[in-house]
Amino acid sequence: MIDEMLGGGWITGVFGVAGRPKQGKSMVLLWLARHLAESGKRVLFVSLEMSQLQCMHRLMSQVSGVDSKLIARDELDFELSPGVWARDVVEQVKIPEGLVISNPVDRTLHDVQNLIVRTKTVLGGLDAVFLDYAQILDFPAKFQTVQGHVWISNQLQRLSLRLDLPIVTGLQLRRADTADEKKMPGMKDIAESDQYGRDATAVFYITRHKTPFDSEWVAGSELILHLGTSRFIENSAERFEVEDRFSRMKHKPWR
């Protein structure tokens, strides 16, 4: 469904997945990276916050429906249903061969570029890079905050063009003024600098809200991915059911 929204699929350029804190940017990025790799593409997922092992546990949780915290602690000796043991289900999870998950030594564009080049060599090519997420990259000390983020945005765009790759990055949105997360965010809501939106080929904006079956401890179990202003189809959107406990998304077609 993302290919349809983009008029054919990811192309060279920087793409943003923008959400407010705890709305699920990392979950969406990992879900997109996994599905692209399962379609036969060669994909690099770069995390600047989580270790490679943490990402793998979340990925295994997405596929198996077993809590990633239990996977991490190896507490898997229980039944998911009569005769179906969690350990067996987790051990049967297959990570797509074309998906590489890594994290750089430092949060610099230089280290990210080195990871991309190395992965491209190992896989014999690369079709997309997912970066979680742009605003925590380091910028040169000579820049003030806003200038630094303009620099990061520009450098990501140049890196994408130089390597002829789509780079899909998370973008943090400013906290909402109200509790209404259904409100459609836009470029002015991107934290640190709206240059990220200006340089992007396209930006997907996340909105979420609770359903009647949610508990007070759940951030929301319906996620809508809106395609904002871009060269593609404007104002199109796709809907997903989300199981936060498993970082799991399921496409929910509009009726």
Buried (B, 14 or more C-beta within 10 A) or exposed (E): EBEEBBEEBBBEBBBBBBBBEEBBBBBBBBBBBBBBBBEEBBBBBBBBEBEEEBBBBBBBBBBBBBBBEBBBEEEBEEEBEEEEBBBEBBEEBEBBEBBBBBBBEEBBBEBBBEBBEEBBEEBEEBBBBBBBBBBEBBBEEEEEEEBBBBBBBBBBBEBBEEBEBBBBBBBBBEEBEEEEBEEEBBBEBBBBBBBBBBBBBBBBBBBBBBEEEBEEEBBBBBBBBBBBEBEBEEEBBBBBEBBBBBBBBEEBEEE
